[in-house]
Amino acid sequence: MFRRALFVIGCVVSGFAFAQDPAAPPADPAAPPADASAPEAAAPAPEAAAPAPDTTAPAPAATEEAAAASEKLPSTSYLYFGGSYLFQNMKLFTKHERELKSKHGAGVQAAYGQHWANGLGFEVTAFGDVIETGKNQGTDFYRPGLGVDLTYSFGDRIGWTPYVLLGGGGVYDDQFPDSFDKFGGYGEFGTGIVSPDFGKGVHLRGEGRYVYDSTRQVHGARGIEDVRVGLGLEISLWDKPEITVVPESKPQVVEVVKTTGLEDSDGDGIIDSKDKCPGTPPNTRVDGDGCPLPKVLQLKGVTFEFNKSRLRPDSKTVLDTVVEIMKRYPDMQVEVAGHTDNVGGDAYNQKLSERRAEAVRQYLINAGIAGGNMTAVGYGKKEPITTNDTDEGRELNRRVELRIKN
């Protein structure tokens, strides 16, 4: 039976190389992770007048926290639901039954797991097995159980991720006759693989386990050795975009009001004394300085908490300026575009850019901008604006943009 266990688990391990994308090798636990954060340094203090989104200034220098992020994989928690097929140990059968009866079983499993940045993790598992031994001409062996497994993942459990596990727990063996019913313990080891996300944080997961149940059997044998092959769905529990800001004085954009008597020669809504681009053509959309809006605004100074989609307080100044501009032009349609550098896996960078773009969009909605005028799109690391070969280049590539669509 032990040789059968090694054979089945070996088959699962040999499938790792075939299952993974040749262009994207398995994540090394010591390798740099996906883009952990947008530039972490605080944005420069705003001037008295409302600043326009900076489209030329270089990004702030990366902090030590951002640098440390490149040495870690993301942490996550997840749920697992699946079914399993059991290859039973022959100790359950008499010699005659081995020739005539089925020697297999089936089960279901549910688990909660936690995966940490260093690759270690754990799972709390509840399962139930139904085994057909043939001793009573029907199903006569039921085995519910509860246990804990320690896991080690060779990746981030976001892309293709092989893993190994070791653990145990308790079971209740409900046999025929009832005099052999009893509580017992079990131990197990195994290996498996998690597929990339195919929507809403859902992954396909396959695994093989060798399980030893210490219960005593009807025929006097002590212990059951099973090989359990399972298939199911692993669901990542992602953090939702959150907005956390520190109350402070709201930057003001000076606009012309008919009753003030202040002169606005070009009629762009910015008085002449504040207008840095006088003489703009009629119906031109302008920023807080009276200069025409570019088609793409890079929101320099919009930063996020380490490895998350939660906006940092210093992002408020830039985003409030965007709010004022969009309120001045309520018909303006925009795309909030999130980008990362090239450090880390494609799948993780894609999801991180999507969640950060959505966090910016949600901030603007909470500030009174119509949600129908905005879409949030993540581009991952696919659209760099400069080289990713230097720290400075990667800082510029980690960005959020506002793309004007009309």
PLY file of the C-alpha trace (Angstrom):
ply
format ascii 1.0
element vertex 406
property float x
property float y
property float z
element edge 405
property int vertex1
property int vertex2
end_header
0.00 0.00 0.00
2.86 2.37 0.78
4.26 1.82 -2.73
0.83 2.73 -4.17
0.84 5.93 -2.13
4.25 6.93 -3.46
3.16 6.11 -7.03
-0.01 8.28 -6.96
1.69 11.22 -5.24
4.60 10.94 -7.65
2.17 11.25 -10.58
0.83 14.49 -9.15
4.35 15.88 -8.65
5.37 14.98 -12.23
2.39 16.98 -13.51
3.75 20.23 -12.04
6.20 20.88 -14.86
3.56 20.13 -17.51
0.89 22.30 -15.88
2.99 25.44 -15.50
3.35 28.02 -18.28
6.83 27.60 -19.82
7.04 31.35 -20.26
6.35 31.99 -16.60
8.49 29.67 -14.36
7.27 28.84 -10.84
7.68 31.60 -8.33
10.81 31.26 -6.21
10.02 32.00 -2.51
13.23 34.05 -2.43
12.49 35.92 -5.67
11.08 39.45 -5.81
7.27 39.56 -5.65
4.76 41.43 -7.69
4.67 45.18 -7.49
4.10 45.61 -3.77
3.26 49.25 -3.77
3.06 52.44 -5.71
5.84 54.87 -4.67
5.61 55.13 -0.90
7.15 58.55 -0.30
4.72 61.26 0.70
3.67 63.70 -2.04
5.05 67.27 -1.89
3.05 69.70 0.19
0.36 71.47 -1.89
0.55 75.19 -2.62
-2.14 77.59 -1.50
-3.96 77.34 -4.81
-5.26 73.94 -5.95
-2.52 72.11 -7.86
-3.22 70.36 -11.15
-2.29 66.68 -11.57
1.48 66.60 -12.20
2.18 65.31 -15.70
5.95 65.99 -15.82
7.57 65.78 -12.38
9.42 62.51 -11.55
7.88 60.13 -9.03
9.03 60.40 -5.39
11.94 58.19 -4.32
10.97 54.68 -3.23
10.99 54.06 0.51
12.66 51.18 2.36
9.22 49.61 2.74
8.73 49.54 -1.04
12.19 48.02 -1.50
11.47 45.34 1.09
8.30 44.47 -0.80
10.38 43.12 -3.66
11.64 40.35 -1.36
8.25 38.95 -0.38
5.32 37.08 -1.89
1.76 38.20 -1.16
-0.17 36.70 1.75
-3.74 35.51 1.34
-6.44 33.34 2.89
-8.75 31.00 1.02
-11.56 28.41 1.16
-11.48 24.98 -0.48
-14.38 22.69 -1.45
-13.79 19.40 -3.23
-14.42 15.71 -3.66
-12.05 12.76 -3.35
-11.64 9.16 -4.48
-10.12 6.60 -2.11
-7.97 3.59 -2.97
-8.48 1.41 0.11
-5.97 -0.73 1.96
-6.67 -4.45 1.50
-6.73 -4.98 5.28
-10.43 -4.10 5.14
-11.26 -7.33 3.27
-11.25 -11.05 3.72
-9.48 -13.11 1.10
-12.79 -14.04 -0.52
-13.98 -10.43 -0.54
-10.78 -9.31 -2.24
-11.79 -11.43 -5.22
-15.47 -10.36 -5.38
-16.08 -6.95 -3.89
-15.29 -3.32 -4.63
-12.35 -1.96 -2.70
-12.82 1.77 -3.23
-14.49 4.74 -1.52
-15.36 8.40 -1.99
-15.48 11.52 0.15
-16.03 15.27 0.36
-13.79 17.92 1.93
-14.03 21.58 3.01
-11.12 23.64 4.33
-10.07 27.12 5.40
-6.45 27.96 4.65
-3.95 30.74 5.26
-0.91 31.30 3.03
1.88 33.60 4.27
4.49 35.60 2.37
7.30 33.15 3.18
5.45 30.22 1.55
4.33 28.57 4.80
0.66 28.16 5.73
-1.96 25.95 7.31
-5.38 24.46 6.57
-8.21 23.48 8.92
-10.05 20.63 7.18
-13.38 18.86 7.70
-14.10 15.75 5.62
-16.38 12.75 5.32
-15.63 9.38 3.65
-17.96 6.55 2.61
-16.23 3.19 2.09
-17.72 0.02 0.56
-16.07 -3.05 2.10
-18.63 -5.68 1.12
-18.74 -7.30 4.57
-22.48 -6.62 4.93
-23.52 -6.53 1.25
-23.72 -2.74 1.27
-22.09 0.46 2.46
-20.96 -0.23 6.01
-18.05 2.07 6.79
-18.45 5.83 7.35
-15.60 8.10 8.43
-16.10 11.81 9.30
-13.03 13.71 10.51
-11.49 17.03 11.42
-7.80 17.95 11.18
-5.08 20.54 10.63
-2.36 20.44 7.94
0.83 22.49 7.67
1.51 23.56 4.07
4.40 24.92 2.04
3.63 26.56 -1.31
6.19 26.98 -4.10
4.63 30.24 -5.27
1.96 32.81 -4.38
-1.21 30.64 -4.84
-2.25 33.18 -7.51
-0.52 31.67 -10.55
0.42 27.99 -10.97
1.50 26.94 -7.47
2.64 23.44 -6.39
2.47 22.72 -2.65
3.16 20.00 -0.07
1.36 19.30 3.21
1.78 17.32 6.44
-0.79 16.98 9.22
-3.36 14.94 11.07
-6.37 15.04 13.35
-9.26 12.95 14.65
-11.84 10.69 12.98
-14.89 8.67 13.98
-14.94 5.22 12.36
-18.52 3.97 12.02
-18.15 0.26 11.11
-20.09 -2.99 11.00
-20.67 -4.37 13.54
-21.35 -1.35 15.81
-19.11 -2.75 18.53
-16.12 -1.59 16.47
-17.32 2.03 16.23
-14.79 4.32 17.86
-12.93 7.63 17.76
-9.36 7.53 16.55
-6.56 9.57 15.13
-5.08 9.88 11.67
-1.95 11.28 10.04
-1.29 12.24 6.43
1.13 13.75 3.96
0.56 14.82 0.39
1.17 17.18 -2.49
-0.90 19.10 -5.00
-1.13 22.08 -7.34
-3.30 25.22 -7.57
-4.16 26.69 -10.98
-4.23 30.40 -11.91
-7.37 32.40 -11.13
-10.03 31.87 -13.80
-12.44 34.53 -12.46
-13.50 36.10 -9.13
-10.54 34.58 -7.28
-11.56 30.97 -8.10
-8.81 28.41 -8.76
-8.86 24.72 -9.70
-6.96 22.51 -7.25
-5.83 18.89 -7.53
-3.97 16.83 -4.93
-2.95 13.40 -3.69
-2.64 12.30 -0.04
-1.48 9.23 1.85
-3.71 8.79 4.96
-3.12 6.46 7.93
-6.15 5.82 10.22
-5.19 4.13 13.52
-8.54 2.36 14.09
-8.81 -1.43 14.69
-10.65 -3.43 12.02
-13.11 -6.32 12.26
-10.53 -8.80 11.00
-8.03 -7.87 13.68
-5.84 -5.60 11.56
-4.87 -2.33 13.21
-4.82 0.72 10.98
-6.15 1.67 7.54
-3.82 3.00 4.86
-5.60 4.92 2.09
-4.49 6.91 -0.93
-6.89 9.84 -1.44
-6.96 11.70 -4.78
-8.93 14.96 -4.70
-10.17 17.67 -7.07
-12.03 20.88 -6.19
-12.16 24.67 -6.13
-9.97 27.02 -4.07
-11.47 30.50 -3.57
-9.15 33.39 -2.63
-10.48 35.82 -0.04
-9.29 39.14 -1.54
-9.27 42.43 0.33
-11.84 44.93 -0.98
-10.79 48.43 -2.03
-10.92 50.73 0.98
-10.48 54.47 1.32
-8.71 55.87 4.38
-7.99 59.60 4.49
-7.00 62.05 7.21
-9.32 65.09 7.43
-7.57 68.27 6.36
-8.31 71.56 4.66
-9.74 70.91 1.22
-7.77 72.54 -1.62
-9.79 75.18 -3.40
-10.04 75.74 -7.13
-10.86 79.37 -7.84
-13.73 79.68 -10.29
-15.37 82.76 -11.73
-18.81 83.53 -10.37
-20.86 86.08 -12.30
-21.53 88.18 -9.23
-17.84 88.59 -8.24
-16.86 90.97 -11.00
-13.48 89.21 -11.42
-12.21 89.21 -14.99
-11.88 85.96 -16.96
-10.82 87.06 -20.44
-10.83 83.66 -22.15
-13.92 82.35 -20.31
-12.31 79.12 -19.19
-13.51 79.47 -15.58
-10.12 80.55 -14.16
-9.67 84.25 -13.35
-6.88 86.05 -15.20
-4.73 86.52 -12.09
-4.62 82.71 -11.60
-4.63 81.72 -15.28
-1.20 80.38 -16.31
-2.40 79.72 -19.89
-4.38 82.81 -20.96
-6.19 82.90 -24.27
-7.31 79.26 -24.39
-9.87 78.62 -27.19
-13.58 78.52 -26.25
-14.94 75.23 -24.80
-11.44 73.99 -23.93
-11.29 71.90 -20.79
-8.66 73.28 -18.42
-7.05 72.29 -15.13
-6.86 74.39 -11.96
-4.16 76.58 -13.54
-6.22 77.33 -16.65
-4.08 75.13 -18.93
-5.67 72.65 -21.39
-6.13 69.15 -19.98
-3.97 66.50 -21.66
-5.69 63.35 -22.86
-3.80 61.32 -20.23
-3.24 62.66 -16.69
-0.65 60.78 -14.64
-1.80 61.09 -11.03
1.63 61.55 -9.46
1.40 61.47 -5.68
-1.45 58.91 -5.61
0.08 56.14 -3.47
-1.17 53.00 -1.73
-0.47 51.10 1.45
2.15 48.36 1.28
0.99 45.49 -0.95
-2.64 46.66 -0.81
-5.22 48.67 -2.73
-5.94 51.03 0.20
-5.13 54.67 -0.65
-2.64 56.48 1.56
-3.71 59.83 3.11
-1.25 61.81 0.99
-3.23 60.85 -2.12
-6.11 63.11 -1.05
-4.64 66.37 -2.40
-4.23 65.11 -5.97
-7.56 63.27 -6.05
-9.51 66.24 -4.66
-8.08 68.35 -7.48
-9.35 65.74 -9.95
-12.78 65.91 -8.26
-12.95 69.68 -8.82
-12.00 69.31 -12.48
-14.59 66.59 -13.11
-17.31 68.58 -11.35
-16.53 71.49 -13.66
-17.01 69.18 -16.68
-19.83 66.77 -15.73
-20.03 65.33 -19.26
-16.40 64.18 -19.23
-15.94 60.41 -19.62
-12.72 58.95 -18.16
-10.91 55.66 -17.73
-8.97 55.13 -14.48
-5.98 53.06 -15.58
-3.73 51.18 -13.13
-0.18 50.09 -14.02
2.65 48.19 -12.28
6.32 47.58 -12.98
7.60 44.21 -14.26
8.62 42.75 -10.87
6.57 39.64 -10.09
4.09 37.40 -11.87
1.70 38.52 -14.60
-1.44 37.35 -12.79
-0.65 39.07 -9.50
0.38 42.34 -11.16
-2.82 42.31 -13.23
-5.07 41.93 -10.19
-3.13 44.51 -8.17
-3.47 47.11 -10.96
-7.23 46.39 -11.27
-7.88 46.77 -7.54
-5.89 50.00 -7.29
-7.68 51.52 -10.30
-11.01 50.58 -8.71
-9.95 52.16 -5.39
-9.32 55.50 -7.15
-12.64 55.26 -9.01
-14.47 54.55 -5.73
-12.86 57.60 -4.09
-14.10 59.84 -6.90
-17.62 58.34 -6.63
-17.65 58.98 -2.87
-16.69 62.59 -3.61
-19.76 63.08 -5.81
-18.61 62.10 -9.31
-21.11 60.03 -11.32
-19.94 56.41 -11.45
-21.32 56.03 -14.99
-18.73 58.54 -16.23
-15.80 56.37 -15.10
-14.42 52.91 -15.76
-11.55 51.23 -13.88
-9.12 49.15 -15.94
-5.92 47.40 -14.85
-3.08 46.93 -17.33
-0.64 45.14 -15.02
2.90 45.49 -16.35
1.93 45.53 -20.05
2.25 49.30 -20.73
5.51 50.69 -19.26
6.34 54.31 -20.06
10.09 53.82 -19.57
12.64 51.09 -18.87
12.14 48.57 -16.04
15.89 47.98 -15.79
16.45 50.67 -13.13
14.83 51.59 -9.82
13.94 55.01 -11.23
12.30 53.47 -14.29
10.24 51.02 -12.22
9.06 53.89 -9.99
7.76 55.75 -13.05
6.02 52.62 -14.36
4.11 52.11 -11.07
1.36 54.66 -11.68
-2.35 55.48 -11.95
-3.57 57.47 -14.94
-6.78 59.31 -15.85
-7.53 58.84 -19.55
-10.09 61.26 -21.00
-12.29 59.35 -23.47
-14.39 62.19 -24.99
0 1
1 2
2 3
3 4
4 5
5 6
6 7
7 8
8 9
9 10
10 11
11 12
12 13
13 14
14 15
15 16
16 17
17 18
18 19
19 20
20 21
21 22
22 23
23 24
24 25
25 26
26 27
27 28
28 29
29 30
30 31
31 32
32 33
33 34
34 35
35 36
36 37
37 38
38 39
39 40
40 41
41 42
42 43
43 44
44 45
45 46
46 47
47 48
48 49
49 50
50 51
51 52
52 53
53 54
54 55
55 56
56 57
57 58
58 59
59 60
60 61
61 62
62 63
63 64
64 65
65 66
66 67
67 68
68 69
69 70
70 71
71 72
72 73
73 74
74 75
75 76
76 77
77 78
78 79
79 80
80 81
81 82
82 83
83 84
84 85
85 86
86 87
87 88
88 89
89 90
90 91
91 92
92 93
93 94
94 95
95 96
96 97
97 98
98 99
99 100
100 101
101 102
102 103
103 104
104 105
105 106
106 107
107 108
108 109
109 110
110 111
111 112
112 113
113 114
114 115
115 116
116 117
117 118
118 119
119 120
120 121
121 122
122 123
123 124
124 125
125 126
126 127
127 128
128 129
129 130
130 131
131 132
132 133
133 134
134 135
135 136
136 137
137 138
138 139
139 140
140 141
141 142
142 143
143 144
144 145
145 146
146 147
147 148
148 149
149 150
150 151
151 152
152 153
153 154
154 155
155 156
156 157
157 158
158 159
159 160
160 161
161 162
162 163
163 164
164 165
165 166
166 167
167 168
168 169
169 170
170 171
171 172
172 173
173 174
174 175
175 176
176 177
177 178
178 179
179 180
180 181
181 182
182 183
183 184
184 185
185 186
186 187
187 188
188 189
189 190
190 191
191 192
192 193
193 194
194 195
195 196
196 197
197 198
198 199
199 200
200 201
201 202
202 203
203 204
204 205
205 206
206 207
207 208
208 209
209 210
210 211
211 212
212 213
213 214
214 215
215 216
216 217
217 218
218 219
219 220
220 221
221 222
222 223
223 224
224 225
225 226
226 227
227 228
228 229
229 230
230 231
231 232
232 233
233 234
234 235
235 236
236 237
237 238
238 239
239 240
240 241
241 242
242 243
243 244
244 245
245 246
246 247
247 248
248 249
249 250
250 251
251 252
252 253
253 254
254 255
255 256
256 257
257 258
258 259
259 260
260 261
261 262
262 263
263 264
264 265
265 266
266 267
267 268
268 269
269 270
270 271
271 272
272 273
273 274
274 275
275 276
276 277
277 278
278 279
279 280
280 281
281 282
282 283
283 284
284 285
285 286
286 287
287 288
288 289
289 290
290 291
291 292
292 293
293 294
294 295
295 296
296 297
297 298
298 299
299 300
300 301
301 302
302 303
303 304
304 305
305 306
306 307
307 308
308 309
309 310
310 311
311 312
312 313
313 314
314 315
315 316
316 317
317 318
318 319
319 320
320 321
321 322
322 323
323 324
324 325
325 326
326 327
327 328
328 329
329 330
330 331
331 332
332 333
333 334
334 335
335 336
336 337
337 338
338 339
339 340
340 341
341 342
342 343
343 344
344 345
345 346
346 347
347 348
348 349
349 350
350 351
351 352
352 353
353 354
354 355
355 356
356 357
357 358
358 359
359 360
360 361
361 362
362 363
363 364
364 365
365 366
366 367
367 368
368 369
369 370
370 371
371 372
372 373
373 374
374 375
375 376
376 377
377 378
378 379
379 380
380 381
381 382
382 383
383 384
384 385
385 386
386 387
387 388
388 389
389 390
390 391
391 392
392 393
393 394
394 395
395 396
396 397
397 398
398 399
399 400
400 401
401 402
402 403
403 404
404 405
